[in-house]
Amino acid sequence: MIRSDLQMGPRQRHSRRQINREHSPLFAALILYGSIILASWTPTFLVTAIMPLLPPMGFLLLVGWRLMRPGTLPAWIGFPLGAIDDLVSGQPFGSA
């Protein structure tokens, strides 16, 4: 049996509006780029070394986002994210 809006309480009506809502483009972009930048910082949390000991997590997350959501990241975004990774990790420019 399907209940109409009149039979639902105020809590159920409010939660029903949240099911198929549109997400904020700003919030989606913040999660997308923020997660890649935070992944670039993960190798430096444990040990800051002269040579990298862990794989480039930012690059791995960039490839993962490109595979899972192909239309969300433009093709040129690897250059600025790689530059940020180089600045964060302390490696020479172009090593990420």
ROVO-364630 format. One record per atom (N, C-alpha, C, CB): residue number from 1; residue in one letter; x, y, z. Coordinates in Angstrom, 1 decimal, padded with zeros to 4 digits, always signed. Glycine has a CB too. Layout:
// residues N
{nr: NUM&rest: A&u: X&v: Y&w: Z};
...
//
This chain:
// residues 96
{nr: 1&rest: M&u: +000.8&v: -001.2&w: +000.0};
{nr: 1&rest: M&u: +000.0&v: +000.0&w: +000.0};
{nr: 1&rest: M&u: +000.9&v: +001.2&w: +000.0};
{nr: 1&rest: M&u: -001.0&v: +000.0&w: +001.2};
{nr: 2&rest: I&u: +000.6&v: +002.2&w: -000.9};
{nr: 2&rest: I&u: +001.4&v: +003.4&w: -001.0};
{nr: 2&rest: I&u: +000.7&v: +004.5&w: -000.2};
{nr: 2&rest: I&u: +001.6&v: +003.9&w: -002.5};
{nr: 3&rest: R&u: +001.4&v: +005.2&w: +000.7};
{nr: 3&rest: R&u: +000.8&v: +006.3&w: +001.5};
{nr: 3&rest: R&u: +000.9&v: +007.6&w: +000.8};
{nr: 3&rest: R&u: +001.5&v: +006.3&w: +002.9};
{nr: 4&rest: S&u: -000.1&v: +008.3&w: +000.8};
{nr: 4&rest: S&u: +000.0&v: +009.7&w: +000.2};
{nr: 4&rest: S&u: +000.6&v: +010.7&w: +001.1};
{nr: 4&rest: S&u: -001.5&v: +010.2&w: -000.2};
{nr: 5&rest: D&u: +000.9&v: +011.9&w: +000.6};
{nr: 5&rest: D&u: +001.6&v: +012.9&w: +001.4};
{nr: 5&rest: D&u: +000.7&v: +013.3&w: +002.6};
{nr: 5&rest: D&u: +001.9&v: +014.1&w: +000.5};
{nr: 6&rest: L&u: -000.6&v: +013.2&w: +002.5};
{nr: 6&rest: L&u: -001.5&v: +013.6&w: +003.6};
{nr: 6&rest: L&u: -001.3&v: +012.6&w: +004.7};
{nr: 6&rest: L&u: -002.9&v: +013.6&w: +003.1};
{nr: 7&rest: Q&u: -001.0&v: +011.3&w: +004.5};
{nr: 7&rest: Q&u: -000.9&v: +010.3&w: +005.5};
{nr: 7&rest: Q&u: +000.4&v: +010.3&w: +006.2};
{nr: 7&rest: Q&u: -001.2&v: +009.0&w: +005.0};
{nr: 8&rest: M&u: +001.4&v: +011.0&w: +005.5};
{nr: 8&rest: M&u: +002.8&v: +011.0&w: +006.1};
{nr: 8&rest: M&u: +002.9&v: +012.1&w: +007.1};
{nr: 8&rest: M&u: +003.8&v: +011.2&w: +005.0};
{nr: 9&rest: G&u: +003.8&v: +011.9&w: +008.1};
{nr: 9&rest: G&u: +004.1&v: +012.9&w: +009.1};
{nr: 9&rest: G&u: +005.0&v: +013.9&w: +008.5};
{nr: 9&rest: G&u: +004.7&v: +012.2&w: +010.3};
{nr: 10&rest: P&u: +005.3&v: +015.0&w: +009.2};
{nr: 10&rest: P&u: +006.2&v: +016.0&w: +008.7};
{nr: 10&rest: P&u: +007.7&v: +015.6&w: +008.5};
{nr: 10&rest: P&u: +006.2&v: +017.2&w: +009.7};
{nr: 11&rest: R&u: +008.1&v: +014.6&w: +009.3};
{nr: 11&rest: R&u: +009.5&v: +014.1&w: +009.2};
{nr: 11&rest: R&u: +009.6&v: +013.3&w: +007.9};
{nr: 11&rest: R&u: +009.8&v: +013.2&w: +010.4};
{nr: 12&rest: Q&u: +008.6&v: +012.5&w: +007.6};
{nr: 12&rest: Q&u: +008.7&v: +011.7&w: +006.4};
{nr: 12&rest: Q&u: +008.5&v: +012.5&w: +005.1};
{nr: 12&rest: Q&u: +007.5&v: +010.6&w: +006.4};
{nr: 13&rest: R&u: +007.8&v: +013.6&w: +005.2};
{nr: 13&rest: R&u: +007.7&v: +014.5&w: +004.0};
{nr: 13&rest: R&u: +009.0&v: +015.2&w: +003.8};
{nr: 13&rest: R&u: +006.6&v: +015.5&w: +004.2};
{nr: 14&rest: H&u: +009.7&v: +015.6&w: +004.9};
{nr: 14&rest: H&u: +011.0&v: +016.3&w: +004.7};
{nr: 14&rest: H&u: +012.0&v: +015.3&w: +004.1};
{nr: 14&rest: H&u: +011.4&v: +016.8&w: +006.1};
{nr: 15&rest: S&u: +012.1&v: +014.1&w: +004.6};
{nr: 15&rest: S&u: +013.1&v: +013.1&w: +004.1};
{nr: 15&rest: S&u: +012.7&v: +012.7&w: +002.7};
{nr: 15&rest: S&u: +013.1&v: +011.9&w: +005.0};
{nr: 16&rest: R&u: +011.5&v: +012.7&w: +002.3};
{nr: 16&rest: R&u: +011.1&v: +012.4&w: +000.9};
{nr: 16&rest: R&u: +011.7&v: +013.4&w: -000.1};
{nr: 16&rest: R&u: +009.6&v: +012.2&w: +000.8};
{nr: 17&rest: R&u: +011.7&v: +014.7&w: +000.3};
{nr: 17&rest: R&u: +012.3&v: +015.7&w: -000.5};
{nr: 17&rest: R&u: +013.8&v: +015.6&w: -000.7};
{nr: 17&rest: R&u: +012.0&v: +017.1&w: +000.0};
{nr: 18&rest: Q&u: +014.5&v: +014.9&w: +000.2};
{nr: 18&rest: Q&u: +015.9&v: +014.8&w: +000.1};
{nr: 18&rest: Q&u: +016.4&v: +013.6&w: -000.8};
{nr: 18&rest: Q&u: +016.5&v: +014.7&w: +001.5};
{nr: 19&rest: I&u: +015.5&v: +012.8&w: -001.2};
{nr: 19&rest: I&u: +016.0&v: +011.5&w: -001.9};
{nr: 19&rest: I&u: +016.5&v: +011.8&w: -003.2};
{nr: 19&rest: I&u: +014.8&v: +010.6&w: -002.0};
{nr: 20&rest: N&u: +015.8&v: +012.5&w: -004.1};
{nr: 20&rest: N&u: +016.3&v: +012.7&w: -005.5};
{nr: 20&rest: N&u: +016.6&v: +014.2&w: -005.7};
{nr: 20&rest: N&u: +015.2&v: +012.3&w: -006.5};
{nr: 21&rest: R&u: +017.3&v: +014.8&w: -004.8};
{nr: 21&rest: R&u: +017.7&v: +016.2&w: -004.9};
{nr: 21&rest: R&u: +018.9&v: +016.4&w: -005.7};
{nr: 21&rest: R&u: +017.8&v: +016.9&w: -003.5};
{nr: 22&rest: E&u: +019.1&v: +017.5&w: -006.3};
{nr: 22&rest: E&u: +020.3&v: +017.9&w: -007.0};
{nr: 22&rest: E&u: +021.4&v: +018.3&w: -006.1};
{nr: 22&rest: E&u: +020.1&v: +019.0&w: -008.1};
{nr: 23&rest: H&u: +022.6&v: +017.8&w: -006.3};
{nr: 23&rest: H&u: +023.8&v: +018.2&w: -005.5};
{nr: 23&rest: H&u: +024.4&v: +019.5&w: -006.0};
{nr: 23&rest: H&u: +024.8&v: +017.0&w: -005.5};
{nr: 24&rest: S&u: +025.0&v: +020.2&w: -005.0};
{nr: 24&rest: S&u: +025.6&v: +021.4&w: -005.3};
{nr: 24&rest: S&u: +026.9&v: +021.2&w: -006.2};
{nr: 24&rest: S&u: +026.0&v: +022.2&w: -004.0};
{nr: 25&rest: P&u: +027.0&v: +021.9&w: -007.3};
{nr: 25&rest: P&u: +028.2&v: +021.8&w: -008.1};
{nr: 25&rest: P&u: +029.5&v: +022.2&w: -007.4};
{nr: 25&rest: P&u: +028.1&v: +022.6&w: -009.4};
{nr: 26&rest: L&u: +029.3&v: +023.2&w: -006.5};
{nr: 26&rest: L&u: +030.5&v: +023.7&w: -005.8};
{nr: 26&rest: L&u: +030.9&v: +022.6&w: -004.8};
{nr: 26&rest: L&u: +030.1&v: +025.0&w: -005.0};
{nr: 27&rest: F&u: +030.0&v: +022.0&w: -004.1};
{nr: 27&rest: F&u: +030.3&v: +020.9&w: -003.2};
{nr: 27&rest: F&u: +030.9&v: +019.7&w: -003.9};
{nr: 27&rest: F&u: +029.1&v: +020.5&w: -002.4};
{nr: 28&rest: A&u: +030.4&v: +019.4&w: -005.1};
{nr: 28&rest: A&u: +031.0&v: +018.2&w: -005.8};
{nr: 28&rest: A&u: +032.4&v: +018.5&w: -006.3};
{nr: 28&rest: A&u: +030.1&v: +017.9&w: -007.0};
{nr: 29&rest: A&u: +032.7&v: +019.8&w: -006.7};
{nr: 29&rest: A&u: +034.0&v: +020.1&w: -007.1};
{nr: 29&rest: A&u: +035.0&v: +020.2&w: -005.9};
{nr: 29&rest: A&u: +034.0&v: +021.5&w: -007.9};
{nr: 30&rest: L&u: +034.5&v: +020.7&w: -004.8};
{nr: 30&rest: L&u: +035.3&v: +020.7&w: -003.6};
{nr: 30&rest: L&u: +035.7&v: +019.3&w: -003.2};
{nr: 30&rest: L&u: +034.6&v: +021.4&w: -002.5};
{nr: 31&rest: I&u: +034.8&v: +018.4&w: -003.2};
{nr: 31&rest: I&u: +035.1&v: +017.0&w: -002.8};
{nr: 31&rest: I&u: +036.1&v: +016.4&w: -003.8};
{nr: 31&rest: I&u: +033.8&v: +016.2&w: -002.7};
{nr: 32&rest: L&u: +035.9&v: +016.6&w: -005.1};
{nr: 32&rest: L&u: +036.7&v: +016.0&w: -006.1};
{nr: 32&rest: L&u: +038.1&v: +016.5&w: -006.0};
{nr: 32&rest: L&u: +036.1&v: +016.4&w: -007.5};
{nr: 33&rest: Y&u: +038.4&v: +017.8&w: -006.1};
{nr: 33&rest: Y&u: +039.7&v: +018.4&w: -006.1};
{nr: 33&rest: Y&u: +040.3&v: +018.3&w: -004.7};
{nr: 33&rest: Y&u: +039.7&v: +019.8&w: -006.6};
{nr: 34&rest: G&u: +039.6&v: +018.5&w: -003.7};
{nr: 34&rest: G&u: +040.1&v: +018.4&w: -002.3};
{nr: 34&rest: G&u: +040.6&v: +017.0&w: -002.0};
{nr: 34&rest: G&u: +039.0&v: +018.8&w: -001.3};
{nr: 35&rest: S&u: +039.9&v: +016.0&w: -002.4};
{nr: 35&rest: S&u: +040.3&v: +014.6&w: -002.1};
{nr: 35&rest: S&u: +041.7&v: +014.3&w: -002.8};
{nr: 35&rest: S&u: +039.3&v: +013.6&w: -002.6};
{nr: 36&rest: I&u: +041.8&v: +014.8&w: -004.0};
{nr: 36&rest: I&u: +043.1&v: +014.6&w: -004.8};
{nr: 36&rest: I&u: +044.3&v: +015.3&w: -004.1};
{nr: 36&rest: I&u: +043.0&v: +015.1&w: -006.2};
{nr: 37&rest: I&u: +044.0&v: +016.6&w: -003.6};
{nr: 37&rest: I&u: +045.1&v: +017.3&w: -002.9};
{nr: 37&rest: I&u: +045.4&v: +016.7&w: -001.6};
{nr: 37&rest: I&u: +044.6&v: +018.8&w: -002.7};
{nr: 38&rest: L&u: +044.4&v: +016.2&w: -000.9};
{nr: 38&rest: L&u: +044.7&v: +015.5&w: +000.4};
{nr: 38&rest: L&u: +045.4&v: +014.2&w: +000.2};
{nr: 38&rest: L&u: +043.4&v: +015.2&w: +001.1};
{nr: 39&rest: A&u: +045.1&v: +013.5&w: -000.9};
{nr: 39&rest: A&u: +045.9&v: +012.3&w: -001.2};
{nr: 39&rest: A&u: +047.3&v: +012.6&w: -001.6};
{nr: 39&rest: A&u: +045.2&v: +011.5&w: -002.4};
{nr: 40&rest: S&u: +047.6&v: +013.8&w: -002.1};
{nr: 40&rest: S&u: +049.0&v: +014.2&w: -002.4};
{nr: 40&rest: S&u: +049.7&v: +014.4&w: -001.1};
{nr: 40&rest: S&u: +049.0&v: +015.4&w: -003.3};
{nr: 41&rest: W&u: +049.0&v: +014.8&w: -000.1};
{nr: 41&rest: W&u: +049.7&v: +015.0&w: +001.2};
{nr: 41&rest: W&u: +049.9&v: +013.7&w: +002.0};
{nr: 41&rest: W&u: +048.9&v: +016.0&w: +002.0};
{nr: 42&rest: T&u: +049.2&v: +012.7&w: +001.7};
{nr: 42&rest: T&u: +049.4&v: +011.5&w: +002.5};
{nr: 42&rest: T&u: +050.8&v: +010.9&w: +002.6};
{nr: 42&rest: T&u: +048.4&v: +010.4&w: +002.0};
{nr: 43&rest: P&u: +051.6&v: +010.8&w: +001.5};
{nr: 43&rest: P&u: +052.9&v: +010.3&w: +001.7};
{nr: 43&rest: P&u: +053.8&v: +011.1&w: +002.7};
{nr: 43&rest: P&u: +053.6&v: +010.2&w: +000.4};
{nr: 44&rest: T&u: +053.5&v: +012.4&w: +002.8};
{nr: 44&rest: T&u: +054.3&v: +013.3&w: +003.7};
{nr: 44&rest: T&u: +053.9&v: +013.2&w: +005.1};
{nr: 44&rest: T&u: +054.3&v: +014.7&w: +003.2};
{nr: 45&rest: F&u: +052.8&v: +012.6&w: +005.4};
{nr: 45&rest: F&u: +052.3&v: +012.5&w: +006.8};
{nr: 45&rest: F&u: +053.2&v: +011.6&w: +007.6};
{nr: 45&rest: F&u: +050.9&v: +012.0&w: +006.9};
{nr: 46&rest: L&u: +053.7&v: +010.5&w: +007.1};
{nr: 46&rest: L&u: +054.5&v: +009.6&w: +007.8};
{nr: 46&rest: L&u: +055.9&v: +010.0&w: +007.9};
{nr: 46&rest: L&u: +054.4&v: +008.2&w: +007.2};
{nr: 47&rest: V&u: +056.6&v: +010.1&w: +006.8};
{nr: 47&rest: V&u: +058.0&v: +010.4&w: +006.8};
{nr: 47&rest: V&u: +058.3&v: +011.4&w: +005.6};
{nr: 47&rest: V&u: +058.9&v: +009.1&w: +006.7};
{nr: 48&rest: T&u: +059.0&v: +012.4&w: +005.9};
{nr: 48&rest: T&u: +059.4&v: +013.3&w: +004.8};
{nr: 48&rest: T&u: +060.8&v: +012.8&w: +004.4};
{nr: 48&rest: T&u: +059.4&v: +014.8&w: +005.2};
{nr: 49&rest: A&u: +061.0&v: +012.3&w: +003.3};
{nr: 49&rest: A&u: +062.2&v: +011.7&w: +002.8};
{nr: 49&rest: A&u: +062.7&v: +012.4&w: +001.6};
{nr: 49&rest: A&u: +062.1&v: +010.2&w: +002.6};
{nr: 50&rest: I&u: +064.0&v: +012.2&w: +001.3};
{nr: 50&rest: I&u: +064.6&v: +012.7&w: +000.0};
{nr: 50&rest: I&u: +063.9&v: +012.1&w: -001.2};
{nr: 50&rest: I&u: +066.1&v: +012.5&w: +000.0};
{nr: 51&rest: M&u: +063.8&v: +010.8&w: -001.1};
{nr: 51&rest: M&u: +063.1&v: +010.1&w: -002.2};
{nr: 51&rest: M&u: +061.8&v: +009.6&w: -001.7};
{nr: 51&rest: M&u: +064.0&v: +008.9&w: -002.8};
{nr: 52&rest: P&u: +060.8&v: +009.6&w: -002.6};
{nr: 52&rest: P&u: +059.4&v: +009.1&w: -002.2};
{nr: 52&rest: P&u: +059.4&v: +007.6&w: -001.9};
{nr: 52&rest: P&u: +058.4&v: +009.4&w: -003.3};
{nr: 53&rest: L&u: +058.8&v: +007.3&w: -000.8};
{nr: 53&rest: L&u: +058.8&v: +005.9&w: -000.3};
{nr: 53&rest: L&u: +057.4&v: +005.3&w: -000.7};
{nr: 53&rest: L&u: +059.0&v: +005.8&w: +001.1};
{nr: 54&rest: L&u: +056.4&v: +006.1&w: -000.8};
{nr: 54&rest: L&u: +055.0&v: +005.6&w: -001.1};
{nr: 54&rest: L&u: +054.7&v: +006.0&w: -002.5};
{nr: 54&rest: L&u: +054.0&v: +006.2&w: -000.1};
{nr: 55&rest: P&u: +053.7&v: +005.3&w: -003.1};
{nr: 55&rest: P&u: +053.3&v: +005.7&w: -004.5};
{nr: 55&rest: P&u: +052.7&v: +007.0&w: -004.5};
{nr: 55&rest: P&u: +052.4&v: +004.6&w: -005.1};
{nr: 56&rest: P&u: +052.6&v: +007.7&w: -005.6};
{nr: 56&rest: P&u: +052.0&v: +009.0&w: -005.7};
{nr: 56&rest: P&u: +050.5&v: +008.9&w: -005.5};
{nr: 56&rest: P&u: +052.3&v: +009.7&w: -007.0};
{nr: 57&rest: M&u: +050.0&v: +009.0&w: -004.3};
{nr: 57&rest: M&u: +048.6&v: +008.8&w: -004.0};
{nr: 57&rest: M&u: +047.7&v: +009.8&w: -004.7};
{nr: 57&rest: M&u: +048.3&v: +008.9&w: -002.5};
{nr: 58&rest: G&u: +048.1&v: +011.0&w: -004.9};
{nr: 58&rest: G&u: +047.3&v: +012.0&w: -005.7};
{nr: 58&rest: G&u: +047.1&v: +011.6&w: -007.1};
{nr: 58&rest: G&u: +048.0&v: +013.4&w: -005.6};
{nr: 59&rest: F&u: +048.2&v: +011.1&w: -007.7};
{nr: 59&rest: F&u: +048.0&v: +010.6&w: -009.1};
{nr: 59&rest: F&u: +047.1&v: +009.4&w: -009.2};
{nr: 59&rest: F&u: +049.4&v: +010.2&w: -009.7};
{nr: 60&rest: L&u: +047.2&v: +008.5&w: -008.2};
{nr: 60&rest: L&u: +046.3&v: +007.3&w: -008.2};
{nr: 60&rest: L&u: +044.9&v: +007.7&w: -008.0};
{nr: 60&rest: L&u: +046.8&v: +006.4&w: -007.1};
{nr: 61&rest: L&u: +044.6&v: +008.7&w: -007.2};
{nr: 61&rest: L&u: +043.3&v: +009.2&w: -007.0};
{nr: 61&rest: L&u: +042.8&v: +009.9&w: -008.2};
{nr: 61&rest: L&u: +043.2&v: +010.1&w: -005.7};
{nr: 62&rest: L&u: +043.6&v: +010.7&w: -008.9};
{nr: 62&rest: L&u: +043.3&v: +011.3&w: -010.1};
{nr: 62&rest: L&u: +042.9&v: +010.3&w: -011.2};
{nr: 62&rest: L&u: +044.4&v: +012.2&w: -010.6};
{nr: 63&rest: V&u: +043.6&v: +009.3&w: -011.3};
{nr: 63&rest: V&u: +043.3&v: +008.2&w: -012.3};
{nr: 63&rest: V&u: +042.0&v: +007.5&w: -011.9};
{nr: 63&rest: V&u: +044.4&v: +007.2&w: -012.4};
{nr: 64&rest: G&u: +041.8&v: +007.3&w: -010.6};
{nr: 64&rest: G&u: +040.6&v: +006.7&w: -010.1};
{nr: 64&rest: G&u: +039.4&v: +007.5&w: -010.4};
{nr: 64&rest: G&u: +040.7&v: +006.4&w: -008.6};
{nr: 65&rest: W&u: +039.4&v: +008.8&w: -010.1};
{nr: 65&rest: W&u: +038.3&v: +009.7&w: -010.4};
{nr: 65&rest: W&u: +038.0&v: +009.7&w: -011.9};
{nr: 65&rest: W&u: +038.6&v: +011.1&w: -009.9};
{nr: 66&rest: R&u: +039.1&v: +009.7&w: -012.7};
{nr: 66&rest: R&u: +038.9&v: +009.8&w: -014.2};
{nr: 66&rest: R&u: +038.2&v: +008.5&w: -014.7};
{nr: 66&rest: R&u: +040.2&v: +010.0&w: -014.9};
{nr: 67&rest: L&u: +038.5&v: +007.3&w: -014.0};
{nr: 67&rest: L&u: +037.9&v: +006.1&w: -014.4};
{nr: 67&rest: L&u: +036.5&v: +006.0&w: -014.0};
{nr: 67&rest: L&u: +038.7&v: +004.9&w: -013.9};
{nr: 68&rest: M&u: +036.2&v: +006.4&w: -012.7};
{nr: 68&rest: M&u: +034.9&v: +006.2&w: -012.1};
{nr: 68&rest: M&u: +033.9&v: +007.3&w: -012.7};
{nr: 68&rest: M&u: +035.0&v: +006.3&w: -010.6};
{nr: 69&rest: R&u: +034.3&v: +008.5&w: -012.8};
{nr: 69&rest: R&u: +033.5&v: +009.6&w: -013.3};
{nr: 69&rest: R&u: +034.2&v: +010.3&w: -014.4};
{nr: 69&rest: R&u: +033.2&v: +010.6&w: -012.1};
{nr: 70&rest: P&u: +034.1&v: +009.8&w: -015.7};
{nr: 70&rest: P&u: +034.9&v: +010.3&w: -016.8};
{nr: 70&rest: P&u: +034.6&v: +011.8&w: -017.1};
{nr: 70&rest: P&u: +034.7&v: +009.5&w: -018.0};
{nr: 71&rest: G&u: +033.5&v: +012.3&w: -016.9};
{nr: 71&rest: G&u: +033.2&v: +013.7&w: -017.3};
{nr: 71&rest: G&u: +033.4&v: +014.7&w: -016.3};
{nr: 71&rest: G&u: +031.8&v: +013.7&w: -017.7};
{nr: 72&rest: T&u: +033.9&v: +014.4&w: -015.1};
{nr: 72&rest: T&u: +034.0&v: +015.4&w: -014.1};
{nr: 72&rest: T&u: +035.3&v: +016.2&w: -014.1};
{nr: 72&rest: T&u: +033.8&v: +014.7&w: -012.7};
{nr: 73&rest: L&u: +036.4&v: +015.5&w: -014.5};
{nr: 73&rest: L&u: +037.7&v: +016.2&w: -014.6};
{nr: 73&rest: L&u: +038.1&v: +016.5&w: -016.0};
{nr: 73&rest: L&u: +038.8&v: +015.3&w: -013.9};
{nr: 74&rest: P&u: +038.5&v: +017.7&w: -016.3};
{nr: 74&rest: P&u: +039.0&v: +018.0&w: -017.7};
{nr: 74&rest: P&u: +040.4&v: +017.4&w: -017.9};
{nr: 74&rest: P&u: +039.1&v: +019.5&w: -017.9};
{nr: 75&rest: A&u: +040.8&v: +017.2&w: -019.1};
{nr: 75&rest: A&u: +042.0&v: +016.6&w: -019.4};
{nr: 75&rest: A&u: +043.2&v: +017.4&w: -018.9};
{nr: 75&rest: A&u: +042.2&v: +016.4&w: -021.0};
{nr: 76&rest: W&u: +043.2&v: +018.7&w: -018.9};
{nr: 76&rest: W&u: +044.3&v: +019.5&w: -018.5};
{nr: 76&rest: W&u: +044.5&v: +019.6&w: -017.0};
{nr: 76&rest: W&u: +044.1&v: +020.9&w: -019.1};
{nr: 77&rest: I&u: +043.7&v: +019.0&w: -016.2};
{nr: 77&rest: I&u: +043.7&v: +019.2&w: -014.7};
{nr: 77&rest: I&u: +044.9&v: +018.5&w: -014.1};
{nr: 77&rest: I&u: +042.4&v: +018.8&w: -014.1};
{nr: 78&rest: G&u: +045.5&v: +017.6&w: -014.8};
{nr: 78&rest: G&u: +046.7&v: +016.9&w: -014.3};
{nr: 78&rest: G&u: +047.9&v: +017.8&w: -014.1};
{nr: 78&rest: G&u: +047.1&v: +015.7&w: -015.2};
{nr: 79&rest: F&u: +048.0&v: +018.8&w: -014.9};
{nr: 79&rest: F&u: +049.2&v: +019.7&w: -014.8};
{nr: 79&rest: F&u: +049.1&v: +020.5&w: -013.5};
{nr: 79&rest: F&u: +049.2&v: +020.7&w: -016.0};
{nr: 80&rest: P&u: +048.0&v: +021.3&w: -013.2};
{nr: 80&rest: P&u: +048.0&v: +022.0&w: -011.9};
{nr: 80&rest: P&u: +048.0&v: +021.1&w: -010.7};
{nr: 80&rest: P&u: +046.8&v: +022.9&w: -011.9};
{nr: 81&rest: L&u: +047.3&v: +020.0&w: -010.8};
{nr: 81&rest: L&u: +047.3&v: +019.1&w: -009.6};
{nr: 81&rest: L&u: +048.7&v: +018.5&w: -009.4};
{nr: 81&rest: L&u: +046.3&v: +018.0&w: -009.8};
{nr: 82&rest: G&u: +049.4&v: +018.2&w: -010.5};
{nr: 82&rest: G&u: +050.8&v: +017.7&w: -010.4};
{nr: 82&rest: G&u: +051.7&v: +018.8&w: -009.8};
{nr: 82&rest: G&u: +051.3&v: +017.2&w: -011.7};
{nr: 83&rest: A&u: +051.5&v: +020.0&w: -010.2};
{nr: 83&rest: A&u: +052.3&v: +021.1&w: -009.6};
{nr: 83&rest: A&u: +052.1&v: +021.3&w: -008.2};
{nr: 83&rest: A&u: +052.0&v: +022.5&w: -010.4};
{nr: 84&rest: I&u: +050.8&v: +021.2&w: -007.7};
{nr: 84&rest: I&u: +050.5&v: +021.2&w: -006.3};
{nr: 84&rest: I&u: +051.1&v: +020.1&w: -005.6};
{nr: 84&rest: I&u: +048.9&v: +021.2&w: -006.1};
{nr: 85&rest: D&u: +051.1&v: +018.9&w: -006.2};
{nr: 85&rest: D&u: +051.7&v: +017.7&w: -005.6};
{nr: 85&rest: D&u: +053.2&v: +017.9&w: -005.4};
{nr: 85&rest: D&u: +051.5&v: +016.5&w: -006.4};
{nr: 86&rest: D&u: +053.9&v: +018.5&w: -006.4};
{nr: 86&rest: D&u: +055.3&v: +018.8&w: -006.3};
{nr: 86&rest: D&u: +055.6&v: +019.8&w: -005.2};
{nr: 86&rest: D&u: +055.9&v: +019.3&w: -007.6};
{nr: 87&rest: L&u: +054.8&v: +020.8&w: -005.1};
{nr: 87&rest: L&u: +055.0&v: +021.8&w: -004.0};
{nr: 87&rest: L&u: +054.8&v: +021.2&w: -002.6};
{nr: 87&rest: L&u: +054.0&v: +023.0&w: -004.2};
{nr: 88&rest: V&u: +053.8&v: +020.4&w: -002.5};
{nr: 88&rest: V&u: +053.5&v: +019.8&w: -001.2};
{nr: 88&rest: V&u: +054.5&v: +018.8&w: -000.8};
{nr: 88&rest: V&u: +052.1&v: +019.1&w: -001.2};
{nr: 89&rest: S&u: +055.0&v: +018.0&w: -001.7};
{nr: 89&rest: S&u: +055.9&v: +016.9&w: -001.4};
{nr: 89&rest: S&u: +057.3&v: +017.3&w: -001.3};
{nr: 89&rest: S&u: +055.8&v: +015.8&w: -002.4};
{nr: 90&rest: G&u: +057.7&v: +018.5&w: -001.9};
{nr: 90&rest: G&u: +059.0&v: +019.0&w: -001.8};
{nr: 90&rest: G&u: +059.9&v: +018.4&w: -002.9};
{nr: 90&rest: G&u: +059.6&v: +018.7&w: -000.5};
{nr: 91&rest: Q&u: +059.3&v: +017.6&w: -003.8};
{nr: 91&rest: Q&u: +060.1&v: +017.0&w: -004.9};
{nr: 91&rest: Q&u: +060.4&v: +018.1&w: -006.0};
{nr: 91&rest: Q&u: +059.4&v: +015.8&w: -005.5};
{nr: 92&rest: P&u: +061.4&v: +017.8&w: -006.9};
{nr: 92&rest: P&u: +061.6&v: +018.8&w: -008.0};
{nr: 92&rest: P&u: +060.4&v: +018.9&w: -008.9};
{nr: 92&rest: P&u: +062.8&v: +018.3&w: -008.8};
{nr: 93&rest: F&u: +060.2&v: +020.1&w: -009.5};
{nr: 93&rest: F&u: +059.1&v: +020.3&w: -010.4};
{nr: 93&rest: F&u: +059.1&v: +019.3&w: -011.5};
{nr: 93&rest: F&u: +059.1&v: +021.8&w: -010.9};
{nr: 94&rest: G&u: +058.0&v: +018.7&w: -011.7};
{nr: 94&rest: G&u: +057.8&v: +017.7&w: -012.8};
{nr: 94&rest: G&u: +058.0&v: +016.3&w: -012.4};
{nr: 94&rest: G&u: +058.7&v: +018.1&w: -013.9};
{nr: 95&rest: S&u: +058.3&v: +016.0&w: -011.2};
{nr: 95&rest: S&u: +058.5&v: +014.6&w: -010.7};
{nr: 95&rest: S&u: +057.3&v: +013.9&w: -010.4};
{nr: 95&rest: S&u: +059.5&v: +014.6&w: -009.5};
{nr: 96&rest: A&u: +056.2&v: +014.6&w: -010.2};
{nr: 96&rest: A&u: +054.9&v: +013.9&w: -009.8};
{nr: 96&rest: A&u: +054.2&v: +013.4&w: -011.0};
{nr: 96&rest: A&u: +054.0&v: +014.9&w: -009.0};
//
